[in-house]
Amino acid sequence: MINEKMYELGSKRSIIREIFEYGNMRRSIVGVDNVYDFSLGNPNVPSPKELDASISKLCIKEGIHAYTSAPGAISVREAIAKNLNERFKTSFHKDNLYLTVGAAAALTATLRGLCNPGDEVITFAPYFTEYKVFTESALAKLVVVSPDFKNFQIKFDEFEKLINKNTKAVIINSPNNPSGVVYKEETIIKLAKILKEKSIEFGNPIYLISDEPYREIVYNNVQVPFVTKYYNNAIVCYSYSKSLSLPGERLGYVLVPDQVDDSKIVYAAICGAGRALGYVCAPSLFQFVIEECVNITSDMSYYEVNRNIILNGLRELGFECIEPDGAFYLFVKSPIADANEFAKKAQEYDILIVPGDDFGCPGYVRIAYCVRKKIIENSLPAFKKLAEFYNL
């Protein structure tokens, strides 16, 4: 017999991918510009010109496609550590970093390295849908704190009731996918305080895993607290997919600071998990591209323009929207209780949006506005028809 769990994952796409594939079918029928596809978080902002120049230069360099050290090339890890230290006044070094095939590999290796069967991992709704897959693949259980519909921060009363002696880690994602909300500094301070107290109470460290692929995409001078400065047992998982518009190249890292309890053991366990999963040696060309481009990002102003158009446009039509502090997602309250039914109705107008149920937040839909501005502008008349259908 095959592994039934793996068959289930392989034979059924995520709801996001299902809608994306539906969009591909509709585009072949009605044309690319007549489908308003807000399903997939696929950056539309061009990569920086410096990055393209770096690729052109490096790809013809002798030996560029050879294996690097398993955790990543030393010079690349040194460059990333230097960049983080300059930005966040930290003191990281190369041996705090393990380079991975994107943030998914970073999270998977981290959870596999930390968790034993029977452990629990807590996260906060709304949350990225794949956290459940990543956690269960580590033979642990994902425990979800229900959403705080008032401000989309953390429901600490519920969190404190759910945390227990089996809690191995807590995952946060800020700026958040799907809501676009950034956890405030006071939220991170309170979270760190609870984790410190509970770690002492249970006699074991509870790790805070910060999933940060959207760290650089923020608006209105909002600050994203860097969690290692607030909590010693914090591990950072990062991807360059969004900051450099490189989602298809799959390059990220795990950061295990020295102040993590038994940091060398934790780092080795994550490296071992990467080995077991076959993640040894992230793509070498793009490791060295990152080394040369570590201090730059794509032009994030594109996303702010898109955000303002879609946010203001939908609010004017009567939709209730959560204002995004960052990332490139708009979380919209469904005008009916069943967000899946609402998303299906939107498809009749060739508007492709993702219901919030799989994000742990029924009654909402996610709009990924990392698309061409023209798509957003052209979608507003269709959204108007949708609003009129629901008498908004």
The 8 nearest C-alpha neighbors of each residue, nearest first, counted from 0:
[[1, 2, 3, 6, 4, 5, 7, 9],
 [0, 2, 3, 6, 5, 4, 7, 9],
 [1, 3, 5, 4, 6, 0, 7, 8],
 [2, 4, 6, 5, 1, 7, 0, 8],
 [5, 3, 7, 6, 2, 8, 9, 1],
 [4, 6, 8, 7, 2, 3, 9, 1],
 [7, 5, 3, 9, 4, 8, 10, 2],
 [6, 8, 4, 5, 10, 9, 11, 3],
 [9, 7, 5, 6, 11, 10, 4, 12],
 [10, 8, 6, 7, 11, 5, 12, 4],
 [9, 11, 7, 8, 6, 12, 5, 13],
 [12, 10, 8, 9, 7, 13, 6, 17],
 [11, 13, 16, 17, 14, 10, 9, 8],
 [12, 14, 16, 15, 17, 11, 128, 8],
 [13, 15, 17, 16, 18, 12, 353, 357],
 [16, 14, 13, 18, 17, 38, 19, 353],
 [15, 17, 19, 13, 18, 14, 12, 20],
 [18, 16, 14, 20, 19, 15, 12, 13],
 [17, 19, 21, 15, 16, 20, 22, 14],
 [18, 20, 16, 22, 21, 17, 38, 15],
 [21, 19, 23, 22, 17, 18, 16, 24],
 [22, 20, 18, 24, 19, 23, 17, 25],
 [21, 23, 19, 25, 20, 24, 26, 18],
 [24, 22, 20, 26, 21, 25, 19, 27],
 [23, 25, 21, 22, 27, 26, 20, 28],
 [26, 24, 22, 28, 27, 23, 29, 21],
 [27, 25, 30, 31, 23, 28, 29, 24],
 [26, 28, 25, 24, 30, 29, 23, 31],
 [27, 29, 25, 26, 30, 24, 31, 23],
 [30, 28, 26, 25, 33, 27, 31, 34],
 [31, 29, 26, 33, 32, 27, 28, 34],
 [30, 32, 26, 33, 34, 29, 27, 25],
 [33, 31, 30, 34, 374, 35, 26, 29],
 [32, 34, 30, 31, 29, 35, 349, 26],
 [35, 33, 349, 32, 36, 31, 26, 350],
 [36, 34, 350, 378, 349, 374, 351, 37],
 [35, 37, 351, 38, 34, 350, 22, 352],
 [38, 36, 367, 366, 352, 351, 368, 39],
 [39, 37, 352, 36, 19, 351, 353, 15],
 [38, 40, 41, 37, 367, 15, 19, 16],
 [41, 39, 367, 42, 369, 38, 327, 328],
 [40, 42, 39, 43, 369, 246, 370, 367],
 [43, 41, 369, 44, 244, 40, 241, 370],
 [42, 44, 370, 369, 45, 41, 371, 244],
 [43, 45, 42, 244, 46, 301, 297, 298],
 [46, 44, 43, 47, 244, 297, 298, 42],
 [45, 47, 244, 243, 297, 48, 44, 50],
 [48, 46, 297, 50, 49, 45, 51, 296],
 [47, 49, 51, 50, 52, 46, 45, 53],
 [50, 48, 52, 47, 51, 53, 292, 46],
 [49, 51, 53, 47, 48, 52, 292, 54],
 [50, 52, 48, 54, 53, 49, 55, 47],
 [53, 51, 49, 55, 50, 54, 56, 48],
 [52, 54, 50, 56, 51, 55, 57, 288],
 [53, 55, 51, 57, 52, 56, 58, 50],
 [56, 54, 52, 53, 58, 57, 51, 59],
 [55, 57, 53, 54, 58, 52, 59, 60],
 [56, 58, 60, 54, 59, 55, 53, 63],
 [57, 59, 60, 55, 54, 56, 63, 284],
 [60, 58, 57, 56, 61, 55, 63, 62],
 [61, 59, 57, 58, 63, 62, 56, 64],
 [60, 62, 63, 59, 64, 58, 57, 65],
 [61, 63, 65, 64, 60, 59, 66, 58],
 [64, 62, 60, 61, 65, 284, 58, 283],
 [63, 65, 62, 283, 284, 66, 58, 61],
 [64, 66, 62, 63, 67, 283, 284, 61],
 [67, 65, 280, 283, 64, 68, 69, 282],
 [66, 68, 72, 71, 280, 69, 283, 65],
 [67, 69, 71, 72, 70, 280, 66, 73],
 [68, 70, 280, 279, 71, 67, 72, 281],
 [71, 69, 97, 98, 68, 280, 279, 270],
 [72, 70, 68, 98, 69, 280, 67, 73],
 [71, 73, 67, 75, 68, 74, 76, 70],
 [72, 74, 76, 75, 77, 71, 93, 68],
 [73, 75, 77, 76, 72, 78, 290, 93],
 [76, 74, 290, 78, 72, 77, 73, 79],
 [75, 77, 93, 79, 73, 78, 74, 80],
 [76, 78, 93, 74, 80, 75, 79, 73],
 [77, 79, 75, 81, 76, 80, 290, 74],
 [80, 78, 82, 76, 81, 77, 83, 75],
 [79, 81, 77, 83, 92, 91, 82, 78],
 [82, 80, 78, 84, 79, 83, 77, 85],
 [81, 83, 79, 85, 80, 84, 78, 86],
 [84, 82, 86, 80, 85, 81, 87, 79],
 [85, 83, 89, 88, 81, 87, 82, 86],
 [84, 86, 82, 83, 88, 87, 81, 89],
 [87, 85, 83, 84, 88, 82, 89, 81],
 [86, 88, 84, 89, 83, 85, 225, 82],
 [89, 87, 84, 85, 86, 90, 83, 228],
 [88, 90, 84, 87, 91, 83, 85, 86],
 [91, 89, 84, 92, 88, 80, 81, 83],
 [92, 90, 80, 89, 95, 84, 256, 93],
 [93, 91, 80, 94, 95, 77, 90, 96],
 [92, 94, 76, 77, 95, 96, 80, 73],
 [93, 95, 96, 92, 97, 76, 91, 255],
 [94, 96, 255, 93, 256, 254, 92, 91],
 [97, 95, 254, 94, 93, 253, 76, 98],
 [96, 98, 70, 253, 252, 71, 99, 254],
 [99, 97, 252, 71, 70, 251, 281, 96],
 [98, 100, 252, 251, 281, 101, 105, 104],
 [99, 101, 249, 250, 281, 104, 251, 278],
 [102, 100, 251, 249, 250, 238, 99, 103],
 [101, 103, 105, 238, 237, 104, 251, 236],
 [104, 102, 106, 105, 101, 107, 100, 133],
 [103, 105, 107, 102, 100, 106, 101, 99],
 [106, 104, 102, 103, 108, 253, 107, 236],
 [107, 105, 109, 103, 104, 108, 102, 110],
 [106, 108, 104, 110, 133, 109, 105, 111],
 [109, 107, 111, 272, 273, 105, 269, 106],
 [110, 108, 112, 106, 269, 107, 111, 105],
 [109, 111, 113, 107, 112, 108, 114, 106],
 [110, 112, 137, 108, 109, 113, 114, 272],
 [111, 113, 269, 268, 109, 272, 110, 108],
 [114, 112, 110, 111, 109, 115, 268, 265],
 [115, 113, 111, 110, 118, 112, 137, 139],
 [114, 116, 118, 117, 138, 139, 113, 137],
 [117, 115, 138, 139, 118, 114, 137, 140],
 [118, 116, 139, 115, 119, 140, 138, 165],
 [117, 119, 139, 165, 116, 115, 167, 166],
 [120, 118, 166, 140, 139, 165, 167, 141],
 [119, 121, 168, 141, 169, 166, 167, 142],
 [122, 120, 169, 142, 143, 141, 170, 168],
 [121, 123, 170, 143, 169, 144, 171, 142],
 [122, 124, 144, 143, 125, 126, 145, 146],
 [125, 123, 146, 126, 359, 145, 144, 360],
 [124, 126, 358, 359, 360, 123, 146, 177],
 [125, 127, 124, 358, 123, 128, 176, 359],
 [128, 126, 129, 176, 358, 130, 177, 125],
 [127, 129, 358, 130, 357, 126, 131, 132],
 [128, 130, 132, 131, 127, 133, 103, 134],
 [131, 129, 133, 132, 128, 134, 127, 126],
 [130, 132, 134, 129, 133, 141, 135, 128],
 [131, 133, 129, 135, 130, 134, 136, 128],
 [132, 134, 130, 136, 107, 131, 135, 129],
 [135, 133, 137, 131, 136, 132, 139, 130],
 [134, 136, 138, 139, 137, 132, 133, 140],
 [135, 137, 133, 138, 134, 132, 139, 111],
 [136, 138, 111, 135, 134, 139, 110, 114],
 [139, 137, 135, 116, 136, 115, 134, 140],
 [138, 140, 118, 135, 137, 119, 116, 117],
 [139, 141, 119, 135, 120, 134, 142, 118],
 [142, 140, 120, 131, 121, 119, 134, 143],
 [143, 141, 121, 120, 140, 122, 119, 144],
 [142, 144, 122, 123, 121, 145, 124, 141],
 [145, 143, 123, 124, 158, 122, 157, 146],
 [144, 146, 124, 143, 123, 147, 359, 154],
 [147, 145, 124, 148, 125, 151, 360, 144],
 [146, 148, 151, 149, 154, 152, 150, 153],
 [147, 149, 151, 146, 150, 152, 145, 360],
 [148, 150, 147, 151, 152, 146, 321, 154],
 [149, 151, 152, 148, 147, 321, 153, 180],
 [152, 150, 147, 148, 149, 146, 153, 180],
 [151, 153, 150, 182, 147, 154, 186, 183],
 [154, 152, 155, 147, 151, 123, 186, 146],
 [155, 153, 156, 157, 147, 158, 152, 144],
 [154, 156, 158, 157, 153, 159, 190, 189],
 [157, 155, 159, 158, 154, 160, 153, 161],
 [156, 158, 160, 155, 159, 154, 161, 144],
 [159, 157, 155, 161, 160, 156, 144, 162],
 [160, 158, 162, 156, 161, 157, 155, 193],
 [159, 161, 157, 158, 162, 156, 163, 155],
 [162, 160, 158, 159, 163, 157, 142, 144],
 [161, 163, 159, 160, 166, 158, 164, 121],
 [164, 162, 165, 166, 161, 201, 160, 197],
 [163, 165, 166, 201, 162, 167, 203, 197],
 [166, 164, 118, 163, 119, 167, 117, 162],
 [167, 165, 119, 163, 164, 120, 168, 162],
 [166, 168, 205, 119, 118, 120, 165, 206],
 [169, 167, 206, 120, 205, 207, 166, 121],
 [168, 170, 121, 207, 120, 122, 208, 206],
 [171, 169, 208, 122, 209, 207, 121, 168],
 [170, 172, 209, 210, 122, 208, 173, 169],
 [171, 173, 210, 175, 209, 174, 211, 170],
 [174, 172, 175, 181, 182, 211, 171, 180],
 [173, 175, 181, 325, 180, 179, 326, 213],
 [174, 176, 173, 179, 172, 180, 178, 177],
 [177, 175, 178, 127, 179, 126, 328, 174],
 [176, 178, 175, 328, 179, 365, 330, 125],
 [179, 177, 330, 180, 176, 175, 329, 328],
 [178, 180, 323, 175, 325, 326, 328, 174],
 [181, 179, 324, 323, 175, 178, 174, 325],
 [182, 180, 174, 173, 324, 183, 175, 223],
 [183, 181, 173, 152, 186, 180, 184, 187],
 [182, 184, 186, 185, 181, 187, 224, 223],
 [183, 185, 187, 186, 224, 188, 182, 223],
 [184, 186, 188, 183, 187, 189, 182, 190],
 [187, 185, 183, 189, 184, 188, 182, 190],
 [186, 188, 190, 184, 189, 185, 191, 183],
 [189, 187, 185, 191, 186, 190, 184, 192],
 [190, 188, 192, 186, 191, 187, 185, 193],
 [189, 191, 187, 193, 192, 188, 186, 194],
 [190, 192, 194, 188, 189, 230, 193, 187],
 [193, 191, 189, 195, 190, 194, 188, 196],
 [194, 192, 196, 190, 195, 191, 197, 189],
 [193, 195, 191, 197, 196, 192, 198, 190],
 [196, 194, 198, 192, 193, 197, 191, 199],
 [195, 197, 193, 199, 194, 198, 200, 192],
 [196, 198, 200, 194, 199, 195, 201, 193],
 [197, 199, 204, 195, 203, 201, 200, 196],
 [198, 200, 202, 196, 197, 201, 195, 203],
 [199, 201, 197, 198, 202, 196, 203, 164],
 [202, 200, 198, 203, 199, 164, 197, 163],
 [201, 203, 199, 200, 198, 204, 197, 164],
 [204, 202, 198, 201, 205, 199, 200, 164],
 [203, 205, 198, 206, 202, 232, 260, 167],
 [204, 206, 168, 167, 198, 203, 194, 207],
 [207, 205, 168, 232, 233, 204, 208, 169],
 [206, 208, 233, 169, 168, 170, 234, 232],
 [209, 207, 170, 234, 235, 233, 169, 206],
 [208, 210, 235, 171, 170, 172, 236, 211],
 [211, 209, 172, 236, 171, 237, 235, 208],
 [210, 212, 237, 214, 213, 209, 236, 172],
 [211, 213, 238, 237, 214, 241, 210, 239],
 [214, 212, 326, 216, 211, 215, 174, 241],
 [213, 215, 211, 216, 212, 174, 223, 173],
 [216, 214, 213, 217, 242, 296, 299, 212],
 [215, 217, 326, 325, 213, 214, 299, 218],
 [218, 216, 325, 324, 215, 221, 326, 220],
 [219, 217, 220, 324, 325, 221, 303, 216],
 [218, 220, 221, 217, 324, 222, 325, 303],
 [221, 219, 218, 222, 217, 324, 223, 325],
 [220, 222, 219, 218, 217, 223, 324, 181],
 [223, 221, 224, 220, 217, 183, 181, 184],
 [222, 224, 225, 181, 221, 214, 182, 173],
 [225, 223, 226, 184, 222, 183, 187, 182],
 [226, 224, 227, 228, 223, 87, 229, 209],
 [225, 227, 228, 229, 224, 230, 233, 209],
 [226, 228, 233, 230, 229, 225, 231, 234],
 [229, 227, 226, 230, 225, 231, 89, 224],
 [230, 228, 226, 227, 191, 188, 231, 187],
 [229, 231, 227, 191, 232, 233, 228, 226],
 [230, 232, 259, 258, 233, 227, 229, 228],
 [231, 233, 259, 206, 230, 207, 260, 234],
 [234, 232, 207, 227, 231, 230, 206, 208],
 [233, 235, 208, 255, 254, 207, 209, 232],
 [234, 236, 209, 254, 253, 208, 210, 237],
 [237, 235, 253, 210, 105, 252, 102, 209],
 [238, 236, 211, 212, 251, 102, 252, 210],
 [237, 239, 251, 102, 212, 101, 240, 250],
 [238, 240, 242, 241, 243, 251, 250, 245],
 [241, 239, 246, 245, 244, 238, 243, 242],
 [240, 242, 244, 243, 239, 213, 212, 42],
 [241, 243, 296, 239, 244, 297, 240, 215],
 [242, 244, 297, 296, 241, 245, 46, 239],
 [245, 243, 241, 46, 240, 42, 242, 246],
 [244, 246, 240, 248, 243, 247, 239, 241],
 [247, 245, 240, 248, 249, 244, 241, 41],
 [246, 248, 245, 249, 240, 244, 250, 41],
 [247, 249, 245, 246, 250, 285, 240, 282],
 [250, 248, 101, 100, 247, 246, 251, 240],
 [251, 249, 101, 100, 99, 238, 239, 248],
 [252, 250, 238, 101, 99, 237, 102, 239],
 [253, 251, 98, 99, 237, 97, 105, 236],
 [252, 254, 236, 97, 105, 96, 235, 98],
 [253, 255, 96, 235, 95, 234, 256, 252],
 [256, 254, 95, 234, 266, 96, 253, 257],
 [257, 255, 258, 95, 259, 254, 91, 262],
 [258, 256, 259, 262, 255, 95, 263, 91],
 [257, 259, 231, 256, 260, 262, 232, 261],
 [260, 258, 232, 262, 231, 257, 256, 261],
 [259, 261, 262, 258, 232, 204, 231, 257],
 [262, 260, 264, 263, 259, 265, 257, 258],
 [261, 263, 259, 265, 260, 264, 257, 266],
 [262, 264, 266, 265, 261, 267, 257, 255],
 [263, 265, 267, 261, 262, 266, 268, 260],
 [266, 264, 262, 268, 267, 263, 261, 269],
 [267, 265, 263, 269, 268, 264, 262, 270],
 [266, 268, 270, 264, 269, 265, 271, 263],
 [269, 267, 112, 271, 265, 270, 266, 272],
 [268, 270, 112, 272, 266, 109, 271, 267],
 [271, 269, 267, 273, 268, 272, 266, 274],
 [270, 272, 268, 274, 269, 273, 267, 275],
 [273, 271, 269, 275, 108, 112, 274, 270],
 [274, 272, 278, 270, 276, 108, 271, 275],
 [273, 275, 271, 277, 272, 276, 279, 278],
 [276, 274, 272, 273, 277, 271, 278, 270],
 [275, 277, 273, 274, 278, 272, 108, 279],
 [276, 278, 274, 275, 279, 273, 272, 280],
 [277, 279, 273, 276, 274, 280, 99, 281],
 [280, 278, 69, 274, 277, 273, 281, 70],
 [281, 279, 69, 71, 67, 70, 278, 282],
 [280, 282, 99, 100, 283, 98, 279, 71],
 [283, 281, 285, 284, 286, 280, 250, 100],
 [282, 284, 286, 285, 64, 281, 67, 287],
 [285, 283, 286, 287, 282, 63, 64, 288],
 [284, 286, 288, 287, 283, 282, 289, 250],
 [285, 287, 283, 289, 284, 288, 282, 75],
 [286, 288, 290, 289, 285, 284, 75, 291],
 [289, 287, 285, 291, 290, 286, 53, 292],
 [290, 288, 292, 293, 286, 287, 291, 285],
 [289, 291, 287, 75, 288, 293, 292, 78],
 [290, 292, 288, 289, 293, 287, 53, 50],
 [293, 291, 289, 294, 290, 295, 288, 50],
 [292, 294, 289, 290, 295, 291, 79, 82],
 [293, 295, 292, 82, 296, 291, 290, 289],
 [296, 294, 292, 293, 297, 243, 47, 242],
 [297, 295, 243, 242, 298, 47, 294, 299],
 [296, 298, 243, 47, 46, 299, 242, 244],
 [299, 297, 300, 296, 301, 44, 47, 45],
 [298, 300, 301, 302, 297, 216, 303, 44],
 [299, 301, 303, 302, 298, 304, 305, 218],
 [302, 300, 304, 299, 303, 305, 298, 44],
 [303, 301, 305, 300, 304, 299, 306, 327],
 [302, 304, 306, 300, 305, 301, 307, 218],
 [305, 303, 301, 307, 302, 306, 300, 308],
 [306, 304, 302, 308, 303, 307, 372, 309],
 [307, 305, 303, 309, 304, 308, 310, 302],
 [306, 308, 310, 304, 305, 309, 311, 303],
 [309, 307, 305, 306, 311, 310, 312, 304],
 [308, 310, 312, 306, 311, 307, 313, 305],
 [311, 309, 307, 313, 312, 308, 306, 314],
 [312, 310, 314, 308, 313, 309, 307, 315],
 [311, 313, 309, 315, 310, 314, 308, 316],
 [314, 312, 316, 315, 318, 310, 311, 309],
 [313, 315, 318, 317, 311, 316, 312, 310],
 [314, 316, 312, 313, 317, 311, 318, 310],
 [317, 315, 313, 314, 318, 383, 386, 312],
 [316, 318, 314, 391, 315, 313, 319, 386],
 [317, 319, 314, 313, 316, 320, 331, 332],
 [320, 318, 332, 331, 314, 317, 321, 313],
 [321, 319, 331, 330, 322, 332, 318, 314],
 [320, 322, 330, 323, 331, 329, 178, 319],
 [321, 323, 320, 324, 329, 310, 180, 179],
 [324, 322, 179, 180, 325, 321, 329, 178],
 [325, 323, 180, 218, 179, 181, 217, 322],
 [324, 326, 217, 179, 216, 323, 174, 218],
 [325, 327, 216, 179, 213, 174, 328, 217],
 [328, 326, 368, 369, 367, 302, 325, 179],
 [329, 327, 367, 179, 366, 177, 368, 326],
 [328, 330, 366, 365, 178, 331, 323, 179],
 [331, 329, 365, 178, 321, 364, 320, 366],
 [332, 330, 320, 364, 363, 319, 329, 333],
 [333, 331, 363, 319, 362, 320, 334, 364],
 [332, 334, 363, 335, 362, 338, 331, 364],
 [335, 333, 332, 336, 389, 318, 341, 391],
 [336, 334, 333, 337, 338, 341, 362, 340],
 [337, 335, 362, 338, 333, 334, 361, 341],
 [336, 338, 339, 340, 335, 362, 341, 333],
 [337, 339, 341, 362, 354, 340, 333, 363],
 [340, 338, 342, 354, 341, 337, 343, 356],
 [339, 341, 343, 338, 337, 342, 344, 335],
 [340, 342, 338, 344, 339, 343, 345, 337],
 [343, 341, 345, 339, 344, 340, 352, 338],
 [344, 342, 340, 346, 345, 341, 339, 347],
 [343, 345, 341, 346, 347, 342, 340, 348],
 [346, 344, 342, 350, 347, 343, 348, 341],
 [347, 345, 349, 350, 343, 348, 344, 351],
 [346, 348, 345, 344, 349, 343, 350, 385],
 [347, 349, 346, 345, 350, 381, 385, 344],
 [350, 348, 346, 34, 347, 35, 351, 345],
 [351, 349, 35, 346, 345, 348, 36, 352],
 [350, 352, 36, 37, 346, 38, 35, 349],
 [351, 353, 38, 37, 366, 342, 365, 350],
 [352, 354, 365, 364, 38, 15, 355, 342],
 [355, 353, 364, 339, 338, 356, 363, 342],
 [354, 356, 364, 363, 360, 358, 361, 357],
 [355, 357, 361, 360, 359, 358, 354, 362],
 [358, 356, 359, 355, 128, 360, 354, 14],
 [357, 359, 125, 126, 355, 128, 356, 360],
 [360, 358, 356, 124, 125, 357, 361, 355],
 [359, 361, 355, 356, 358, 125, 124, 363],
 [362, 360, 356, 355, 363, 359, 338, 337],
 [361, 363, 338, 333, 336, 337, 332, 360],
 [364, 362, 332, 355, 333, 331, 361, 338],
 [363, 365, 354, 355, 331, 353, 330, 338],
 [366, 364, 330, 353, 329, 352, 177, 354],
 [365, 367, 329, 37, 352, 328, 368, 330],
 [368, 366, 328, 37, 369, 40, 38, 327],
 [367, 369, 370, 327, 328, 366, 37, 305],
 [370, 368, 42, 43, 367, 327, 302, 41],
 [371, 369, 368, 43, 372, 374, 42, 375],
 [372, 370, 373, 374, 43, 375, 369, 305],
 [371, 373, 375, 374, 305, 370, 376, 304],
 [374, 372, 376, 371, 375, 377, 370, 378],
 [375, 373, 377, 372, 371, 376, 378, 35],
 [376, 374, 378, 372, 373, 377, 309, 379],
 [377, 375, 373, 378, 374, 379, 372, 308],
 [376, 378, 374, 375, 379, 373, 380, 381],
 [379, 377, 375, 381, 376, 380, 35, 374],
 [378, 380, 382, 381, 377, 376, 383, 375],
 [381, 379, 383, 382, 378, 384, 377, 376],
 [382, 380, 384, 378, 383, 379, 348, 385],
 [381, 383, 385, 379, 380, 384, 386, 378],
 [384, 382, 380, 386, 381, 385, 379, 387],
 [385, 383, 387, 381, 382, 386, 388, 380],
 [386, 384, 382, 388, 383, 387, 381, 345],
 [385, 387, 383, 389, 391, 388, 384, 382],
 [388, 386, 390, 384, 389, 385, 391, 383],
 [387, 389, 385, 386, 390, 384, 391, 383],
 [388, 390, 386, 387, 391, 385, 334, 335],
 [389, 391, 387, 388, 386, 385, 317, 334],
 [390, 317, 386, 389, 387, 316, 318, 388]]
